[in-house]
Amino acid sequence: MSSPNKPIDPDSLSLSPSGSASGGKPDFSNVQGHTDTVPGGSGGGGSTGSGKPDFSNVQSHTDTVPGGSGGGGAGSQTYTVQKGDTLSHIAQRHYGKASKWHAIFEANRDQLDNPDLIQPGQVLKLPADA
């Protein structure tokens, strides 16, 4: 074993099992972690001057994969509407056909009266059987 302050020579390391008493499983008991942090305040941006980080420009976006499992129940997914989205664009992105927008509209009739009036931040159900 080496001390924490003295690095191990990478050429002396092996990825093959050691045949130890652990039944050939890797032994990670001596793994150590280290984190360097930079104090906040002035300098690197992202600060409001009050010592607190400024997250006012953070945006979220959700991409889902057709046919996968996730949110919304039996075989359906959800999608959060982004600025500039249309049902046709969402259908093209998730189903590969813009004409599948009807399925998204029908699945969301509880919150949509007009397919042209979707709003950023709305969470839409994306049916799996579109």
N, C-alpha and C positions, 0 to 999 in steps of 0.2 A: 504494500500500500504506500501511496505517497501522501505527503501532507497537503492540506488544502491550498497552501501558498506555493507549492511546487508543481508545475504542470507535468502531466504524463506525456512521454514521447509518443506521438501518434503512430509511429511505426511499430511500437510494441503492442498496440491494441489488436484484438481479433474479434471478428463477428461470429466465429464458430462457437458452438456450445462448449462449455468447459467441463461438462461431465461431473459437476459438483453434486453435493448431497441434495440439491433442490430438484433433482430429477431432470436435469438438462435445461431447466428454465433459466433465462437470463437473470442475473442478480443486479438489481438497480439500487441496492441499499446504500451505496456510497455516492449516488448522484446528488450533486449540489446545484442549486439555482442561484442566480445573481441578477439584480435589477439595478440599473443606473437611472436616476431621476434627475431632471433639471428643475430647480426651483422656479416657481411661477413669478409673476411680476413683470418686469420690463424685458424687452428683447424679443422673443420669438413670436409675437403676434398671438392671436387667440385669447387675449386678455382684455378685460373691460376697464382696466385701471383700478378696479376695486379689489384686485387679487383673485377674482373669480373668473373662470373660463367663460368666454363668450361663445355660445352655441346658437346664436340667432340666425346664422346662415346655413345650418345643417338641414338637409333635405332627406326625406326617406323615399324609397321606391321599392316595390315588391314585384319580383318576377316569379312566375310559377311555370311549372313544366306540365304540359297537357298529359292527362292520364295518370299523374302521380297522386299520391295521397296527401291530403292536407286540408286544413280548415273547412268549415261549412257542412260537414256531414257526409252522407253516403255518396261517395264518388264525386264530390264537388270541391272546388277550391274557391278562394276569395282573391280579389284584386282591389287595391286601393287606387282610385282614379287620380291621375296626375294632370297638371295643367297641360292643356292642348290635346288630351285624349278624346277619342270618339269611340263609340261602340264598335265601329268597323275596324279601327286601328287595334283595339284590344282583341277582337276576334281574329284578326290577321296574325297578331303576335302569338296568341295562345292556341289557336286551332289551325292556323295555316290558310284560312279562307276568311276574307272580310265579310262574305255573305252570311257567315254564322252569327252576325250581330243580333239577329232575331232571337236566337236561343238565349243570349245574355239578357236581352230586354225582357223576354218572357219569364226568365228565372228571377228577375228583379222587379216585377210588376208591383210588389208591395211598397217599393220606394221610388219607382219611376213611372210617371204618367206620359212622358214624352221622351223618345229615344235620343233626341237632340239636346236634351237638357240634363246632362250629367255634370257633376261638380267635383273639382279637386277635393280629395279627402273622403269622398264616398267610398264605402266598401261594398263591392259588387260580388255576387255569387257567380262563379263560372261553372256551369253544369258540365259534368264529365261526358254526357251523352249528346253533345252538340254536333 
